[in-house]
């Protein structure tokens, strides 16, 4: 004959989830990074400072910002924020895609 002894145990605590996948920096945050650099940033410098954005996504965002005349490249090929006539709050979330 087989005997079983059952012992009550509390269920294991749920493992706390980590912070998850960090959100990729959007257009507004990219502009904030660029705004700190008084002499502007090259593509590589800006992408590195923005951290974690794929080259393709970063290039698309730069293209959008240039089309909206929010940024420009100077003669040294460094990106600068253009004297703003548009409020950054008008930069929609879909522009961050």
N, C-alpha and C positions, 0 to 999 in steps of 0.2 A: 504494500500500500504506500501511497505517496502523500506526504504532508506538506502543506504550504503554510508559511508564516508570512503574513502581510503586515507591513509596518507603515503607518501613515507618515508621509513626508510633505512638507510644504512645497508647492511648485517652485521651480527655479525662478529667480528674478529675471525680468526681461533685460537683456543686454542693452545698455544705453547706446543709442545710435550716435555715431560721430557726427561731425558737422555736415557730412555729405559732400557732394560735389560742389566746389565753390562756383558761384555765379561768375560767368565771364564778364569782364569789365565792359560796360556799355559806352556809347558815344559821349555822354556827359562826363563820365569818369575819365575817359581818354582826354577830353579837353581840359579837365582839371590838371591832369599830369602835364600836358603840354604848356598850360598856363604858368606853371612853376618855373619852367626853363626860360630864362630871360633871353637867351640867344637862339631859342628854337631847338628842335631835335631832328636828327636824321630819321629816316624810316626805321632803321635798326635800333637806334637809341630809344625811340619812342615806343616801339613794340616791346623792347626789353623792359622798359619802365612800366608799361601797362601790364606786363606779366600774363602769361597763360593764354594768350589769344593766338589762334592759328594765323599763319601768314595770310591765307586767303580771306579770312574774316576781317583781319586788320586792314588789308588792302581795300576791301569793299567799303568799310567804314570811312577810310580816308577819302575814297572816291566820292562818297555821299557828302562828306563834310566839305570837300572842294567844290562840288557842284552847287552846294548851297552857299558858297562863298563865306563859309565860317572859318576856313583855314586857307593858307596859301603856302607856296614854297618860295623862299627867297633865292637870291642869285647863287648862294652856296648850297642849294638843294636842301635847306633845313626848313622844316615845317614851322609855321608861325600862326598864331590866331589872328585873323583879319579883324580890323576895327569893327566891332559888332554893331549892327543895326537890328539884329534879331536877338531876342531874349533866349537864353539857353533853355529856359523853361518851355519854350515852344518846340524844342527838340523832342519829338514823340518817341515813345517806347519802341515802336516798330522800326524806327531808325537804328535801334541798337541791335537788330537782328543780323 
